[in-house]
Amino acid sequence: MEKPNFIIFLTDDQGYGDLSCMGSPDVQTPHIDGLAQGGARFTSW
């Protein structure tokens, strides 16, 4: 069994809707969107 890979992005002063994968119409984040599409998004901490 392979060990899972984990990447955790810890950012300061970022709101829930500040990424385009979370619905932001103002900021486009295509690379982060791709990571979110292929992985898991934790939306409730």
N, CA, C and O atoms as a GROMACS GRO file, in nm:
protein
  180
    1MET      N    1   0.085  -0.119   0.000
    1MET     CA    2   0.000   0.000   0.000
    1MET      C    3   0.089   0.124   0.000
    1MET      O    4   0.180   0.137   0.081
    2GLU      N    5   0.060   0.215  -0.092
    2GLU     CA    6   0.138   0.339  -0.100
    2GLU      C    7   0.095   0.437   0.007
    2GLU      O    8  -0.022   0.443   0.046
    3LYS      N    9   0.191   0.515   0.055
    3LYS     CA   10   0.159   0.621   0.150
    3LYS      C   11   0.094   0.736   0.073
    3LYS      O   12   0.138   0.768  -0.037
    4PRO      N   13  -0.009   0.799   0.128
    4PRO     CA   14  -0.073   0.912   0.058
    4PRO      C   15   0.015   1.035   0.062
    4PRO      O   16   0.096   1.053   0.153
    5ASN      N   17  -0.002   1.119  -0.037
    5ASN     CA   18   0.068   1.248  -0.041
    5ASN      C   19  -0.025   1.355   0.011
    5ASN      O   20  -0.144   1.357  -0.022
    6PHE      N   21   0.027   1.444   0.092
    6PHE     CA   22  -0.052   1.554   0.147
    6PHE      C   23   0.018   1.685   0.118
    6PHE      O   24   0.139   1.699   0.137
    7ILE      N   25  -0.058   1.781   0.072
    7ILE     CA   26  -0.012   1.919   0.057
    7ILE      C   27  -0.112   2.006   0.130
    7ILE      O   28  -0.232   2.001   0.103
    8ILE      N   29  -0.063   2.085   0.223
    8ILE     CA   30  -0.150   2.175   0.298
    8ILE      C   31  -0.105   2.317   0.269
    8ILE      O   32   0.011   2.352   0.290
    9PHE      N   33  -0.198   2.398   0.221
    9PHE     CA   34  -0.171   2.539   0.197
    9PHE      C   35  -0.226   2.617   0.315
    9PHE      O   36  -0.347   2.616   0.340
   10LEU      N   37  -0.140   2.684   0.385
   10LEU     CA   38  -0.181   2.767   0.498
   10LEU      C   39  -0.158   2.912   0.457
   10LEU      O   40  -0.044   2.953   0.433
   11THR      N   41  -0.266   2.987   0.448
   11THR     CA   42  -0.255   3.126   0.405
   11THR      C   43  -0.315   3.218   0.511
   11THR      O   44  -0.400   3.178   0.590
   12ASP      N   45  -0.269   3.340   0.509
   12ASP     CA   46  -0.315   3.440   0.605
   12ASP      C   47  -0.404   3.540   0.533
   12ASP      O   48  -0.374   3.582   0.421
   13ASP      N   49  -0.510   3.578   0.596
   13ASP     CA   50  -0.601   3.681   0.543
   13ASP      C   51  -0.673   3.640   0.415
   13ASP      O   52  -0.709   3.725   0.334
   14GLN      N   53  -0.694   3.512   0.398
   14GLN     CA   54  -0.768   3.464   0.281
   14GLN      C   55  -0.908   3.425   0.324
   14GLN      O   56  -0.926   3.346   0.416
   15GLY      N   57  -1.006   3.479   0.257
   15GLY     CA   58  -1.144   3.446   0.288
   15GLY      C   59  -1.187   3.320   0.215
   15GLY      O   60  -1.117   3.271   0.126
   16TYR      N   61  -1.303   3.269   0.252
   16TYR     CA   62  -1.356   3.145   0.194
   16TYR      C   63  -1.372   3.157   0.043
   16TYR      O   64  -1.340   3.063  -0.030
   17GLY      N   65  -1.421   3.270  -0.004
   17GLY     CA   66  -1.451   3.285  -0.146
   17GLY      C   67  -1.344   3.357  -0.225
   17GLY      O   68  -1.374   3.413  -0.331
   18ASP      N   69  -1.220   3.358  -0.179
   18ASP     CA   70  -1.113   3.432  -0.247
   18ASP      C   71  -1.045   3.352  -0.358
   18ASP      O   72  -0.958   3.407  -0.427
   19LEU      N   73  -1.080   3.228  -0.378
   19LEU     CA   74  -1.025   3.147  -0.486
   19LEU      C   75  -1.134   3.122  -0.590
   19LEU      O   76  -1.252   3.115  -0.556
   20SER      N   77  -1.094   3.109  -0.715
   20SER     CA   78  -1.197   3.087  -0.818
   20SER      C   79  -1.264   2.951  -0.802
   20SER      O   80  -1.380   2.936  -0.843
   21CYS      N   81  -1.196   2.852  -0.745
   21CYS     CA   82  -1.260   2.721  -0.724
   21CYS      C   83  -1.368   2.729  -0.615
   21CYS      O   84  -1.449   2.638  -0.602
   22MET      N   85  -1.367   2.837  -0.537
   22MET     CA   86  -1.468   2.856  -0.434
   22MET      C   87  -1.571   2.961  -0.475
   22MET      O   88  -1.656   3.001  -0.395
   23GLY      N   89  -1.563   3.007  -0.602
   23GLY     CA   90  -1.665   3.097  -0.654
   23GLY      C   91  -1.625   3.241  -0.673
   23GLY      O   92  -1.711   3.324  -0.704
   24SER      N   93  -1.499   3.276  -0.655
   24SER     CA   94  -1.458   3.415  -0.670
   24SER      C   95  -1.463   3.456  -0.818
   24SER      O   96  -1.399   3.392  -0.901
   25PRO      N   97  -1.536   3.561  -0.851
   25PRO     CA   98  -1.538   3.610  -0.989
   25PRO      C   99  -1.420   3.707  -1.015
   25PRO      O  100  -1.391   3.737  -1.131
   26ASP      N  101  -1.355   3.754  -0.911
   26ASP     CA  102  -1.251   3.857  -0.924
   26ASP      C  103  -1.111   3.801  -0.943
   26ASP      O  104  -1.031   3.858  -1.017
   27VAL      N  105  -1.081   3.690  -0.878
   27VAL     CA  106  -0.946   3.634  -0.880
   27VAL      C  107  -0.950   3.498  -0.949
   27VAL      O  108  -1.027   3.411  -0.910
   28GLN      N  109  -0.866   3.481  -1.052
   28GLN     CA  110  -0.858   3.353  -1.121
   28GLN      C  111  -0.737   3.275  -1.069
   28GLN      O  112  -0.624   3.326  -1.071
   29THR      N  113  -0.760   3.154  -1.022
   29THR     CA  114  -0.653   3.070  -0.967
   29THR      C  115  -0.657   2.933  -1.035
   29THR      O  116  -0.694   2.834  -0.970
   30PRO      N  117  -0.621   2.924  -1.164
   30PRO     CA  118  -0.637   2.800  -1.238
   30PRO      C  119  -0.552   2.684  -1.186
   30PRO      O  120  -0.597   2.570  -1.191
   31HIS      N  121  -0.433   2.710  -1.137
   31HIS     CA  122  -0.348   2.601  -1.087
   31HIS      C  123  -0.403   2.544  -0.956
   31HIS      O  124  -0.404   2.422  -0.937
   32ILE      N  125  -0.447   2.631  -0.868
   32ILE     CA  126  -0.508   2.584  -0.743
   32ILE      C  127  -0.641   2.516  -0.773
   32ILE      O  128  -0.676   2.418  -0.707
   33ASP      N  129  -0.715   2.565  -0.872
   33ASP     CA  130  -0.840   2.501  -0.912
   33ASP      C  131  -0.815   2.358  -0.959
   33ASP      O  132  -0.892   2.267  -0.928
   34GLY      N  133  -0.707   2.338  -1.034
   34GLY     CA  134  -0.672   2.204  -1.081
   34GLY      C  135  -0.638   2.111  -0.966
   34GLY      O  136  -0.677   1.994  -0.968
   35LEU      N  137  -0.566   2.161  -0.868
   35LEU     CA  138  -0.536   2.081  -0.750
   35LEU      C  139  -0.664   2.046  -0.674
   35LEU      O  140  -0.680   1.933  -0.627
   36ALA      N  141  -0.754   2.142  -0.663
   36ALA     CA  142  -0.880   2.119  -0.592
   36ALA      C  143  -0.967   2.017  -0.666
   36ALA      O  144  -1.035   1.936  -0.603
   37GLN      N  145  -0.964   2.021  -0.798
   37GLN     CA  146  -1.046   1.929  -0.876
   37GLN      C  147  -0.996   1.786  -0.864
   37GLN      O  148  -1.075   1.692  -0.863
   38GLY      N  149  -0.864   1.768  -0.854
   38GLY     CA  150  -0.807   1.634  -0.848
   38GLY      C  151  -0.787   1.582  -0.707
   38GLY      O  152  -0.739   1.470  -0.689
   39GLY      N  153  -0.823   1.659  -0.607
   39GLY     CA  154  -0.798   1.619  -0.469
   39GLY      C  155  -0.921   1.636  -0.382
   39GLY      O  156  -1.034   1.621  -0.428
   40ALA      N  157  -0.897   1.667  -0.258
   40ALA     CA  158  -1.005   1.686  -0.161
   40ALA      C  159  -1.008   1.832  -0.117
   40ALA      O  160  -0.904   1.893  -0.093
   41ARG      N  161  -1.129   1.886  -0.108
   41ARG     CA  162  -1.144   2.023  -0.057
   41ARG      C  163  -1.214   2.014   0.078
   41ARG      O  164  -1.320   1.954   0.092
   42PHE      N  165  -1.151   2.074   0.176
   42PHE     CA  166  -1.209   2.078   0.311
   42PHE      C  167  -1.271   2.216   0.328
   42PHE      O  168  -1.200   2.316   0.340
   43THR      N  169  -1.403   2.222   0.331
   43THR     CA  170  -1.471   2.350   0.328
   43THR      C  171  -1.527   2.391   0.464
   43THR      O  172  -1.587   2.498   0.476
   44SER      N  173  -1.510   2.309   0.564
   44SER     CA  174  -1.561   2.344   0.696
   44SER      C  175  -1.457   2.305   0.801
   44SER      O  176  -1.442   2.187   0.834
   45TRP      N  177  -1.387   2.402   0.852
   45TRP     CA  178  -1.284   2.374   0.951
   45TRP      C  179  -1.346   2.381   1.087
   45TRP      O  180  -1.278   2.360   1.187
   0.00000   0.00000   0.00000
